[in-house]
Amino acid sequence: MSNTAPKLLVMGNWKMNPPTIGSAKELMLDIRKGIGRHKSEVEVVVAPPTVYLPEMERITPSQRILLGAQDVHSEKSGPHTGEVSLSMLESVGVSHIIIGHSERRAAGETDLEIYKNVQTVLKGKAVAVVCVGETHRDAHGNYFGVVEAQLRAALRDVKPMWLKYLTIAYEPVWAIGTGETATPEDAHEMRLFIQKILMDRFGRSALKKVRILYGGSVKPQNAEALLQEGEVDGFLIGGASLKAKDFTEIVKIGERYVKNNPS
Ligand code: PGA
């Protein structure tokens, strides 16, 4: 994140939705209309299914909406059936890559693959949105250990000069798609914990460079409190990113928040 970068990042992860290119176009055009073209302190990224990317690039020419990918393969090319490389994604306009989403981890993605993907994306100077989060919470606070282990594995060998391309998304798995959200206090506590790990690993200057997002049932109703009390730097949004009205409302809540809290 450079000094001139917008304050917040709001990223939609469409996952395996919507069902056709026609409906994807409609959704993107509605989002485009809702967001407008004005300069903003909220960077907006949408990660549609890979197959829709070229058409999404065509209908989002202004750079007000940036394009993301939901995953990447760490190799440049070769015998990897069904996979896509960073250069393929970049060639259709992708600038932000989600890495290690809990649904990919649940499908068998390992810490080693996540590590390799982080290396590939950061070396390639694309933005890596690295997802971490516990599957459940226990009374003893073991979930901090889970998040720490995920982060340390993903960030091994990351060079300080790459940090401006790194974003962390804290996504407690129990809050994803469930309607249950972490409280702003939970999000804030985990933000501080992630910052401590970044500081241990890279020094204090890392805190200015790396955004920490929250994800897990973010909606217009809870976005403001998560910004205000959770002090997160934005959101990774699943379900609500499929509703143009909700997604654009969350972006507007972010814009209002930045306006009312100039730092
Ligand atoms: P959700 O998904 O907003 O539907 O909970 C978040 C995510 O999986 O990134």
py3Dmol code that shows the C-alpha trace and the ligand (Angstrom):
import py3Dmol

protein = """\
ATOM      1  CA  MET A   1       0.000   0.000   0.000  1.00  0.00           C
ATOM      2  CA  SER A   2       1.674   3.251  -1.067  1.00  0.00           C
ATOM      3  CA  ASN A   3       1.173   6.515   0.825  1.00  0.00           C
ATOM      4  CA  THR A   4      -1.189   7.726  -1.876  1.00  0.00           C
ATOM      5  CA  ALA A   5      -3.310   4.556  -1.822  1.00  0.00           C
ATOM      6  CA  PRO A   6      -6.959   4.911  -0.839  1.00  0.00           C
ATOM      7  CA  LYS A   7      -7.530   4.404   2.887  1.00  0.00           C
ATOM      8  CA  LEU A   8      -9.849   1.398   2.648  1.00  0.00           C
ATOM      9  CA  LEU A   9     -10.221  -1.618   0.407  1.00  0.00           C
ATOM     10  CA  VAL A  10     -13.600  -3.210  -0.224  1.00  0.00           C
ATOM     11  CA  MET A  11     -13.330  -6.438  -2.168  1.00  0.00           C
ATOM     12  CA  GLY A  12     -16.179  -8.623  -3.387  1.00  0.00           C
ATOM     13  CA  ASN A  13     -15.598 -12.346  -3.795  1.00  0.00           C
ATOM     14  CA  TRP A  14     -18.322 -13.695  -6.039  1.00  0.00           C
ATOM     15  CA  LYS A  15     -17.168 -17.296  -5.492  1.00  0.00           C
ATOM     16  CA  MET A  16     -18.987 -19.631  -7.948  1.00  0.00           C
ATOM     17  CA  ASN A  17     -21.702 -17.073  -8.737  1.00  0.00           C
ATOM     18  CA  PRO A  18     -23.684 -15.836 -10.639  1.00  0.00           C
ATOM     19  CA  PRO A  19     -24.627 -18.712 -12.943  1.00  0.00           C
ATOM     20  CA  THR A  20     -24.175 -17.149 -16.411  1.00  0.00           C
ATOM     21  CA  ILE A  21     -22.101 -14.495 -18.144  1.00  0.00           C
ATOM     22  CA  GLY A  22     -25.317 -12.558 -18.781  1.00  0.00           C
ATOM     23  CA  SER A  23     -26.151 -12.350 -15.090  1.00  0.00           C
ATOM     24  CA  ALA A  24     -22.523 -11.529 -14.236  1.00  0.00           C
ATOM     25  CA  LYS A  25     -22.601  -8.602 -16.680  1.00  0.00           C
ATOM     26  CA  GLU A  26     -25.837  -7.353 -15.200  1.00  0.00           C
ATOM     27  CA  LEU A  27     -24.436  -7.514 -11.657  1.00  0.00           C
ATOM     28  CA  MET A  28     -21.194  -5.746 -12.610  1.00  0.00           C
ATOM     29  CA  LEU A  29     -23.056  -3.015 -14.494  1.00  0.00           C
ATOM     30  CA  ASP A  30     -25.332  -2.447 -11.486  1.00  0.00           C
ATOM     31  CA  ILE A  31     -22.295  -2.226  -9.198  1.00  0.00           C
ATOM     32  CA  ARG A  32     -20.597   0.166 -11.631  1.00  0.00           C
ATOM     33  CA  LYS A  33     -23.653   2.389 -11.675  1.00  0.00           C
ATOM     34  CA  GLY A  34     -23.985   2.351  -7.887  1.00  0.00           C
ATOM     35  CA  ILE A  35     -20.346   3.184  -7.257  1.00  0.00           C
ATOM     36  CA  GLY A  36     -19.938   5.976  -9.772  1.00  0.00           C
ATOM     37  CA  ARG A  37     -16.678   7.287 -11.159  1.00  0.00           C
ATOM     38  CA  HIS A  38     -15.629   9.879  -8.606  1.00  0.00           C
ATOM     39  CA  LYS A  39     -12.245   9.723  -6.926  1.00  0.00           C
ATOM     40  CA  SER A  40     -12.619   7.871  -3.646  1.00  0.00           C
ATOM     41  CA  GLU A  41     -10.804   6.864  -0.475  1.00  0.00           C
ATOM     42  CA  VAL A  42     -12.263   3.387  -0.905  1.00  0.00           C
ATOM     43  CA  GLU A  43     -10.583   1.106  -3.391  1.00  0.00           C
ATOM     44  CA  VAL A  44     -13.115  -1.292  -4.899  1.00  0.00           C
ATOM     45  CA  VAL A  45     -12.157  -4.727  -6.199  1.00  0.00           C
ATOM     46  CA  VAL A  46     -14.441  -7.439  -7.545  1.00  0.00           C
ATOM     47  CA  ALA A  47     -13.267 -11.041  -7.917  1.00  0.00           C
ATOM     48  CA  PRO A  48     -15.638 -12.828 -10.314  1.00  0.00           C
ATOM     49  CA  PRO A  49     -15.227 -16.421 -11.493  1.00  0.00           C
ATOM     50  CA  THR A  50     -12.161 -16.665 -13.776  1.00  0.00           C
ATOM     51  CA  VAL A  51     -14.158 -17.451 -16.887  1.00  0.00           C
ATOM     52  CA  TYR A  52     -15.971 -14.098 -16.715  1.00  0.00           C
ATOM     53  CA  LEU A  53     -12.829 -11.964 -16.353  1.00  0.00           C
ATOM     54  CA  PRO A  54     -12.287 -10.817 -19.971  1.00  0.00           C
ATOM     55  CA  GLU A  55     -15.861  -9.563 -20.244  1.00  0.00           C
ATOM     56  CA  MET A  56     -15.647  -7.943 -16.798  1.00  0.00           C
ATOM     57  CA  GLU A  57     -12.471  -6.161 -17.914  1.00  0.00           C
ATOM     58  CA  ARG A  58     -14.277  -4.875 -20.992  1.00  0.00           C
ATOM     59  CA  ILE A  59     -17.149  -3.382 -18.965  1.00  0.00           C
ATOM     60  CA  THR A  60     -15.027  -1.830 -16.194  1.00  0.00           C
ATOM     61  CA  PRO A  61     -12.668   0.357 -18.198  1.00  0.00           C
ATOM     62  CA  SER A  62     -12.403   3.276 -15.769  1.00  0.00           C
ATOM     63  CA  GLN A  63     -10.255   1.551 -13.107  1.00  0.00           C
ATOM     64  CA  ARG A  64     -12.787   2.666 -10.496  1.00  0.00           C
ATOM     65  CA  ILE A  65     -13.523  -1.025 -10.111  1.00  0.00           C
ATOM     66  CA  LEU A  66     -10.422  -3.196 -10.114  1.00  0.00           C
ATOM     67  CA  LEU A  67     -10.504  -6.895 -10.869  1.00  0.00           C
ATOM     68  CA  GLY A  68      -9.496  -9.689  -8.549  1.00  0.00           C
ATOM     69  CA  ALA A  69      -9.032 -13.433  -8.894  1.00  0.00           C
ATOM     70  CA  GLN A  70     -10.193 -16.027  -6.384  1.00  0.00           C
ATOM     71  CA  ASP A  71      -7.064 -18.176  -6.651  1.00  0.00           C
ATOM     72  CA  VAL A  72      -3.888 -18.651  -8.717  1.00  0.00           C
ATOM     73  CA  HIS A  73      -1.370 -21.399  -9.437  1.00  0.00           C
ATOM     74  CA  SER A  74       2.184 -20.725  -8.328  1.00  0.00           C
ATOM     75  CA  GLU A  75       3.840 -22.004 -11.528  1.00  0.00           C
ATOM     76  CA  LYS A  76       4.196 -19.899 -14.674  1.00  0.00           C
ATOM     77  CA  SER A  77       2.915 -22.595 -17.065  1.00  0.00           C
ATOM     78  CA  GLY A  78       2.966 -26.343 -17.585  1.00  0.00           C
ATOM     79  CA  PRO A  79       0.984 -29.514 -16.989  1.00  0.00           C
ATOM     80  CA  HIS A  80      -1.501 -28.213 -14.395  1.00  0.00           C
ATOM     81  CA  THR A  81      -4.927 -29.084 -15.742  1.00  0.00           C
ATOM     82  CA  GLY A  82      -7.632 -26.660 -14.709  1.00  0.00           C
ATOM     83  CA  GLU A  83      -5.264 -24.086 -13.215  1.00  0.00           C
ATOM     84  CA  VAL A  84      -4.473 -20.493 -14.192  1.00  0.00           C
ATOM     85  CA  SER A  85      -1.206 -18.594 -13.758  1.00  0.00           C
ATOM     86  CA  LEU A  86      -0.561 -15.074 -12.547  1.00  0.00           C
ATOM     87  CA  SER A  87       0.407 -13.852 -16.023  1.00  0.00           C
ATOM     88  CA  MET A  88      -2.861 -15.246 -17.452  1.00  0.00           C
ATOM     89  CA  LEU A  89      -4.836 -13.386 -14.803  1.00  0.00           C
ATOM     90  CA  GLU A  90      -2.876 -10.173 -15.297  1.00  0.00           C
ATOM     91  CA  SER A  91      -3.426 -10.380 -19.044  1.00  0.00           C
ATOM     92  CA  VAL A  92      -7.181 -10.038 -18.426  1.00  0.00           C
ATOM     93  CA  GLY A  93      -6.827  -7.110 -16.054  1.00  0.00           C
ATOM     94  CA  VAL A  94      -6.470  -8.746 -12.631  1.00  0.00           C
ATOM     95  CA  SER A  95      -4.515  -6.805 -10.019  1.00  0.00           C
ATOM     96  CA  HIS A  96      -5.589  -8.478  -6.731  1.00  0.00           C
ATOM     97  CA  ILE A  97      -5.416 -12.202  -5.960  1.00  0.00           C
ATOM     98  CA  ILE A  98      -7.173 -13.921  -3.068  1.00  0.00           C
ATOM     99  CA  ILE A  99      -4.871 -16.550  -1.572  1.00  0.00           C
ATOM    100  CA  GLY A 100      -5.731 -19.256   0.925  1.00  0.00           C
ATOM    101  CA  HIS A 101      -9.473 -18.597   1.181  1.00  0.00           C
ATOM    102  CA  SER A 102     -10.949 -20.952   3.769  1.00  0.00           C
ATOM    103  CA  GLU A 103     -13.057 -22.654   1.089  1.00  0.00           C
ATOM    104  CA  ARG A 104      -9.846 -23.483  -0.819  1.00  0.00           C
ATOM    105  CA  ARG A 105      -8.185 -24.641   2.396  1.00  0.00           C
ATOM    106  CA  ALA A 106     -11.214 -26.853   3.099  1.00  0.00           C
ATOM    107  CA  ALA A 107     -10.863 -28.274  -0.421  1.00  0.00           C
ATOM    108  CA  GLY A 108      -7.332 -29.392   0.457  1.00  0.00           C
ATOM    109  CA  GLU A 109      -5.090 -26.396  -0.248  1.00  0.00           C
ATOM    110  CA  THR A 110      -2.044 -26.712   2.000  1.00  0.00           C
ATOM    111  CA  ASP A 111       0.096 -24.174   3.828  1.00  0.00           C
ATOM    112  CA  LEU A 112       2.881 -24.995   1.368  1.00  0.00           C
ATOM    113  CA  GLU A 113       0.719 -24.165  -1.668  1.00  0.00           C
ATOM    114  CA  ILE A 114      -0.398 -20.962   0.016  1.00  0.00           C
ATOM    115  CA  TYR A 115       3.230 -20.053   0.724  1.00  0.00           C
ATOM    116  CA  LYS A 116       4.138 -20.652  -2.938  1.00  0.00           C
ATOM    117  CA  ASN A 117       1.197 -18.617  -4.188  1.00  0.00           C
ATOM    118  CA  VAL A 118       2.128 -15.718  -1.904  1.00  0.00           C
ATOM    119  CA  GLN A 119       5.690 -15.835  -3.243  1.00  0.00           C
ATOM    120  CA  THR A 120       4.511 -15.880  -6.862  1.00  0.00           C
ATOM    121  CA  VAL A 121       2.044 -13.042  -6.459  1.00  0.00           C
ATOM    122  CA  LEU A 122       4.276 -10.731  -4.413  1.00  0.00           C
ATOM    123  CA  LYS A 123       7.302 -11.326  -6.653  1.00  0.00           C
ATOM    124  CA  GLY A 124       5.013 -10.523  -9.576  1.00  0.00           C
ATOM    125  CA  LYS A 125       4.037  -7.233  -7.907  1.00  0.00           C
ATOM    126  CA  ALA A 126       0.323  -8.059  -7.841  1.00  0.00           C
ATOM    127  CA  VAL A 127      -1.666  -7.591  -4.633  1.00  0.00           C
ATOM    128  CA  ALA A 128      -1.910 -10.750  -2.519  1.00  0.00           C
ATOM    129  CA  VAL A 129      -5.010 -10.837  -0.312  1.00  0.00           C
ATOM    130  CA  VAL A 130      -4.013 -13.586   2.111  1.00  0.00           C
ATOM    131  CA  CYS A 131      -6.907 -15.096   4.066  1.00  0.00           C
ATOM    132  CA  VAL A 132      -6.475 -16.389   7.608  1.00  0.00           C
ATOM    133  CA  GLY A 133      -9.022 -17.382  10.208  1.00  0.00           C
ATOM    134  CA  GLU A 134      -9.986 -20.032  12.714  1.00  0.00           C
ATOM    135  CA  THR A 135     -12.743 -22.566  12.078  1.00  0.00           C
ATOM    136  CA  HIS A 136     -14.153 -22.182  15.594  1.00  0.00           C
ATOM    137  CA  ARG A 137     -13.521 -20.310  18.807  1.00  0.00           C
ATOM    138  CA  ASP A 138     -12.754 -21.968  22.125  1.00  0.00           C
ATOM    139  CA  ALA A 139     -12.712 -20.546  25.627  1.00  0.00           C
ATOM    140  CA  HIS A 140      -8.906 -20.823  25.859  1.00  0.00           C
ATOM    141  CA  GLY A 141      -8.081 -18.515  22.967  1.00  0.00           C
ATOM    142  CA  ASN A 142      -6.414 -21.263  20.904  1.00  0.00           C
ATOM    143  CA  TYR A 143      -7.724 -19.526  17.782  1.00  0.00           C
ATOM    144  CA  PHE A 144      -4.932 -16.992  18.101  1.00  0.00           C
ATOM    145  CA  GLY A 145      -2.450 -19.832  17.676  1.00  0.00           C
ATOM    146  CA  VAL A 146      -4.298 -21.007  14.546  1.00  0.00           C
ATOM    147  CA  VAL A 147      -4.147 -17.570  12.941  1.00  0.00           C
ATOM    148  CA  GLU A 148      -0.511 -17.142  13.929  1.00  0.00           C
ATOM    149  CA  ALA A 149       0.493 -20.481  12.375  1.00  0.00           C
ATOM    150  CA  GLN A 150      -1.368 -19.655   9.128  1.00  0.00           C
ATOM    151  CA  LEU A 151       0.278 -16.251   8.931  1.00  0.00           C
ATOM    152  CA  ARG A 152       3.789 -17.459   9.688  1.00  0.00           C
ATOM    153  CA  ALA A 153       3.488 -20.214   7.056  1.00  0.00           C
ATOM    154  CA  ALA A 154       2.132 -17.841   4.403  1.00  0.00           C
ATOM    155  CA  LEU A 155       4.626 -15.046   5.075  1.00  0.00           C
ATOM    156  CA  ARG A 156       7.778 -17.143   5.322  1.00  0.00           C
ATOM    157  CA  ASP A 157      10.471 -15.639   3.054  1.00  0.00           C
ATOM    158  CA  VAL A 158       8.379 -12.550   2.296  1.00  0.00           C
ATOM    159  CA  LYS A 159      10.773  -9.634   1.790  1.00  0.00           C
ATOM    160  CA  PRO A 160      10.049  -6.288   3.475  1.00  0.00           C
ATOM    161  CA  MET A 161      10.151  -4.584   0.050  1.00  0.00           C
ATOM    162  CA  TRP A 162       7.114  -6.642  -1.024  1.00  0.00           C
ATOM    163  CA  LEU A 163       4.920  -5.541   1.863  1.00  0.00           C
ATOM    164  CA  LYS A 164       3.181  -2.798  -0.084  1.00  0.00           C
ATOM    165  CA  TYR A 165       1.578  -5.559  -2.175  1.00  0.00           C
ATOM    166  CA  LEU A 166       0.383  -7.517   0.845  1.00  0.00           C
ATOM    167  CA  THR A 167      -3.107  -7.429   2.347  1.00  0.00           C
ATOM    168  CA  ILE A 168      -4.309  -9.759   5.115  1.00  0.00           C
ATOM    169  CA  ALA A 169      -7.975 -10.723   5.338  1.00  0.00           C
ATOM    170  CA  TYR A 170      -9.061 -12.014   8.733  1.00  0.00           C
ATOM    171  CA  GLU A 171     -11.997 -14.282   8.004  1.00  0.00           C
ATOM    172  CA  PRO A 172     -13.191 -16.429  10.904  1.00  0.00           C
ATOM    173  CA  VAL A 173     -14.589 -19.486   9.129  1.00  0.00           C
ATOM    174  CA  TRP A 174     -17.563 -19.722  11.506  1.00  0.00           C
ATOM    175  CA  ALA A 175     -18.673 -16.286  10.259  1.00  0.00           C
ATOM    176  CA  ILE A 176     -18.430 -16.973   6.520  1.00  0.00           C
ATOM    177  CA  GLY A 177     -21.790 -17.255   4.825  1.00  0.00           C
ATOM    178  CA  THR A 178     -23.472 -18.000   8.148  1.00  0.00           C
ATOM    179  CA  GLY A 179     -24.940 -14.619   9.007  1.00  0.00           C
ATOM    180  CA  GLU A 180     -22.921 -14.747  12.216  1.00  0.00           C
ATOM    181  CA  THR A 181     -20.346 -11.949  12.347  1.00  0.00           C
ATOM    182  CA  ALA A 182     -17.384 -11.448  14.611  1.00  0.00           C
ATOM    183  CA  THR A 183     -18.136  -8.535  16.912  1.00  0.00           C
ATOM    184  CA  PRO A 184     -16.242  -5.320  16.212  1.00  0.00           C
ATOM    185  CA  GLU A 185     -14.295  -6.050  19.424  1.00  0.00           C
ATOM    186  CA  ASP A 186     -13.342  -9.530  18.149  1.00  0.00           C
ATOM    187  CA  ALA A 187     -12.229  -8.032  14.830  1.00  0.00           C
ATOM    188  CA  HIS A 188     -10.261  -5.337  16.615  1.00  0.00           C
ATOM    189  CA  GLU A 189      -8.563  -7.781  18.949  1.00  0.00           C
ATOM    190  CA  MET A 190      -7.509  -9.968  16.021  1.00  0.00           C
ATOM    191  CA  ARG A 191      -6.324  -6.925  14.084  1.00  0.00           C
ATOM    192  CA  LEU A 192      -4.003  -6.024  16.971  1.00  0.00           C
ATOM    193  CA  PHE A 193      -2.782  -9.600  17.147  1.00  0.00           C
ATOM    194  CA  ILE A 194      -2.041  -9.714  13.394  1.00  0.00           C
ATOM    195  CA  GLN A 195      -0.260  -6.372  13.671  1.00  0.00           C
ATOM    196  CA  LYS A 196       1.902  -7.753  16.458  1.00  0.00           C
ATOM    197  CA  ILE A 197       2.939 -10.692  14.279  1.00  0.00           C
ATOM    198  CA  LEU A 198       3.710  -8.356  11.367  1.00  0.00           C
ATOM    199  CA  MET A 199       5.744  -6.150  13.682  1.00  0.00           C
ATOM    200  CA  ASP A 200       7.724  -9.093  15.114  1.00  0.00           C
ATOM    201  CA  ARG A 201       8.473 -10.298  11.628  1.00  0.00           C
ATOM    202  CA  PHE A 202       9.079  -7.068   9.685  1.00  0.00           C
ATOM    203  CA  GLY A 203       9.313  -4.197  12.189  1.00  0.00           C
ATOM    204  CA  ARG A 204       6.967  -1.352  12.912  1.00  0.00           C
ATOM    205  CA  SER A 205       6.993   0.125   9.388  1.00  0.00           C
ATOM    206  CA  ALA A 206       5.011  -2.921   8.192  1.00  0.00           C
ATOM    207  CA  LEU A 207       1.915  -1.579   9.916  1.00  0.00           C
ATOM    208  CA  LYS A 208       1.630   1.335   7.513  1.00  0.00           C
ATOM    209  CA  LYS A 209       2.041  -0.859   4.469  1.00  0.00           C
ATOM    210  CA  VAL A 210      -0.209  -3.854   5.091  1.00  0.00           C
ATOM    211  CA  ARG A 211      -3.972  -3.537   5.133  1.00  0.00           C
ATOM    212  CA  ILE A 212      -5.926  -5.811   7.447  1.00  0.00           C
ATOM    213  CA  LEU A 213      -9.425  -6.569   6.189  1.00  0.00           C
ATOM    214  CA  TYR A 214     -12.299  -8.329   7.908  1.00  0.00           C
ATOM    215  CA  GLY A 215     -14.481 -10.895   6.140  1.00  0.00           C
ATOM    216  CA  GLY A 216     -17.424 -13.003   7.289  1.00  0.00           C
ATOM    217  CA  SER A 217     -21.079 -11.999   6.852  1.00  0.00           C
ATOM    218  CA  VAL A 218     -20.290  -8.316   6.273  1.00  0.00           C
ATOM    219  CA  LYS A 219     -23.447  -6.402   5.388  1.00  0.00           C
ATOM    220  CA  PRO A 220     -24.552  -2.761   5.277  1.00  0.00           C
ATOM    221  CA  GLN A 221     -25.942  -3.245   8.809  1.00  0.00           C
ATOM    222  CA  ASN A 222     -22.636  -4.176  10.447  1.00  0.00           C
ATOM    223  CA  ALA A 223     -20.051  -2.467   8.217  1.00  0.00           C
ATOM    224  CA  GLU A 224     -19.921   0.835  10.048  1.00  0.00           C
ATOM    225  CA  ALA A 225     -19.320  -0.679  13.494  1.00  0.00           C
ATOM    226  CA  LEU A 226     -16.616  -2.946  12.094  1.00  0.00           C
ATOM    227  CA  LEU A 227     -14.835   0.130  10.699  1.00  0.00           C
ATOM    228  CA  GLN A 228     -15.447   2.355  13.679  1.00  0.00           C
ATOM    229  CA  GLU A 229     -14.779  -0.051  16.532  1.00  0.00           C
ATOM    230  CA  GLY A 230     -12.997  -2.849  14.695  1.00  0.00           C
ATOM    231  CA  GLU A 231     -10.692  -0.321  12.999  1.00  0.00           C
ATOM    232  CA  VAL A 232     -10.281  -2.666  10.048  1.00  0.00           C
ATOM    233  CA  ASP A 233      -8.937  -1.341   6.736  1.00  0.00           C
ATOM    234  CA  GLY A 234     -11.825  -2.692   4.702  1.00  0.00           C
ATOM    235  CA  PHE A 235     -13.697  -5.861   3.907  1.00  0.00           C
ATOM    236  CA  LEU A 236     -13.658  -9.064   1.916  1.00  0.00           C
ATOM    237  CA  ILE A 237     -17.295  -9.710   1.106  1.00  0.00           C
ATOM    238  CA  GLY A 238     -18.983 -12.848  -0.206  1.00  0.00           C
ATOM    239  CA  GLY A 239     -22.789 -12.971  -0.096  1.00  0.00           C
ATOM    240  CA  ALA A 240     -23.395  -9.213   0.043  1.00  0.00           C
ATOM    241  CA  SER A 241     -21.140  -8.659  -3.005  1.00  0.00           C
ATOM    242  CA  LEU A 242     -23.740 -10.498  -5.103  1.00  0.00           C
ATOM    243  CA  LYS A 243     -26.301  -7.808  -4.328  1.00  0.00           C
ATOM    244  CA  ALA A 244     -25.268  -4.614  -6.115  1.00  0.00           C
ATOM    245  CA  LYS A 245     -27.272  -2.486  -3.708  1.00  0.00           C
ATOM    246  CA  ASP A 246     -25.679  -3.955  -0.566  1.00  0.00           C
ATOM    247  CA  PHE A 247     -22.179  -3.938  -2.010  1.00  0.00           C
ATOM    248  CA  THR A 248     -22.361  -0.312  -3.149  1.00  0.00           C
ATOM    249  CA  GLU A 249     -23.923   0.656   0.171  1.00  0.00           C
ATOM    250  CA  ILE A 250     -20.934  -0.847   2.009  1.00  0.00           C
ATOM    251  CA  VAL A 251     -18.578   1.135  -0.250  1.00  0.00           C
ATOM    252  CA  LYS A 252     -20.524   4.305   0.594  1.00  0.00           C
ATOM    253  CA  ILE A 253     -20.381   3.507   4.320  1.00  0.00           C
ATOM    254  CA  GLY A 254     -16.605   3.248   3.885  1.00  0.00           C
ATOM    255  CA  GLU A 255     -16.440   6.597   2.094  1.00  0.00           C
ATOM    256  CA  ARG A 256     -18.475   8.266   4.846  1.00  0.00           C
ATOM    257  CA  TYR A 257     -16.290   6.696   7.502  1.00  0.00           C
ATOM    258  CA  VAL A 258     -13.091   8.041   5.914  1.00  0.00           C
ATOM    259  CA  LYS A 259     -14.653  11.479   5.495  1.00  0.00           C
ATOM    260  CA  ASN A 260     -15.705  11.607   9.161  1.00  0.00           C
ATOM    261  CA  ASN A 261     -12.424  10.205  10.465  1.00  0.00           C
ATOM    262  CA  PRO A 262      -9.632  12.036   8.659  1.00  0.00           C
ATOM    263  CA  SER A 263      -6.275  11.003  10.072  1.00  0.00           C
TER     264      SER A 263
END
"""
ligand_1 = """\
9
PGA
P -19.554 -13.947 3.339
O -18.184 -14.526 2.688
O -19.482 -12.449 3.235
O -20.640 -14.538 2.477
O -19.595 -14.430 4.733
C -16.952 -13.929 2.977
C -15.852 -14.639 2.222
O -15.927 -15.861 2.074
O -14.865 -13.997 1.777
"""
view = py3Dmol.view(width=600, height=400)
view.addModel(protein, "pdb")
view.setStyle({"model": 0}, {"cartoon": {"style": "trace"}})
view.addModel(ligand_1, "xyz")
view.setStyle({"model": 1}, {"stick": {}})
view.zoomTo()
view.show()
